[in-house]
Amino acid sequence: MSDGLVIIPTYNEKENIEKIIRATMKLPKDFHILIVEDNSPDGTAAIVKSLMKEFDGKLYILERKGKLGLGTAYIAGFKWGLENGYDIIFEMDADFSHNPNDLIRLHEAITGGADAAIGSRYVSGVNVVNWPMGRVLMSYFASKYVRMVTGLETRDTTAGFVGWSRKVLETIDLNKVKFVGYAFQIEMKYTAIKLGFNVVEVPIIFTDRTEGESKMNKSIFREAIFGVMDLRLRSMLGRIKPVKPAS
């Protein structure tokens, strides 16, 4: 059995899903994939199911009743991965903005001693392809804003390409993760670091999607902006605590 599970949330990703699955399965390192599918009307789930026989025991699907948010998709995937014995669990987009080849470097960072590894766009300059300058600046300064408010040293706090060791996900109380949009990414990193885990950044090149539609909207961005202040307040009040160990 592989020690690594790649979680890919999907909603209307029929243009990308087969290609991202095949690209991941071709890697020299054996990764398993869990698709967390939010009832896409475009037939994404049917494409995944048609590939499951070919990748028997390596490709799985977790179907949900509707579009419930990125954060809840990953939480559901984390719980599934922990229950099924995976030691390293990755977050990755379906649209090739995250290069599957970089999974190997994130995996090596964790097996080399890190507790979590972030595929970072900003740890060595600004490594973003195909984004308009306005979005590059918004993302870059959003990360600076997060660092200013939270005191984190992490350069790419909103990154969605992340590998987590089992011990991090078992220590964070996943039932108390509050945010569902991009603030979820900030909350997970902030919580892990505040709990004393070694979270490292691995430089990647981020390439904007060429097929399908972006899921970014104003409400997601607004949640991230105000969510950072909420995180800081919760930390100051001592409300970020590890989950209680099972008796």
C-alpha positions, 0 to 999 in steps of 0.5 A: 500500500502507498503511504501517500494519498492525494486529495483532489476536490472537484466541482465541474472538472470534466476537462481536467480530471482524467488528465490529472489522475493519469499524470499522478498515476504515472509518477515514479512514486506510488500515490493513491488518489481520493476525489472528493466530488461535490455533485458536479452537473458536468459528469465529473463523477462518471469520468472518475468512476470509469477510471476506477477499474483501471486504477483498482485499489489506487483511485477512490471517490467520495461523493457529496450531495452538493457544493459544500466548500473547499475546506469541508471537502479537504476535512472529509478527505483527511478523515477518510485518509486517516481512517484508511491508514495513509501516513502522508496526505496531500491537497492538490487542485484538479486543474494543473495549477499544481504540477503533480511532479512536485508531489515527489518533492513535497513527499521527500520534505516530509519523509526527510523530517518536516511535519508538513510541506507547502508547495510555495509560490513565494518562497523564492520570488514570485513563481506564478504563470498565466495570472494577470498582474492584478491577481498576482499582486492581490495574492502576494500582498494577501500573504504579506497581510496574513504574515503581518496579522498572524506573525507567521514567517510562512511566505505562501500562507494561502497555498493550496498545494500542501502535504500533511503528515498523519501526526499533524492531522491527528493532532489538529481538531478537524471538527473545529476547523472553522473556515470553508474557503481560502481562509481554510488554507491559512487556518490549517497552516496557522494551527499547525505552526501554533501547535509546534509542528515543523512546516516547511516551504518547497518552491514550486511554479504555479500555473493558472488553469487553462481549462474549466472555470476558477472557483474564486469569488468575492465571498471567499476572498472576504472570508480570508481577509476577516478570517485572519483577524479571527484566527489571531484573536482565537490564538490570543484567547488560547483557543487553538488546542490539540484534539484530546487523545482518545481514551 
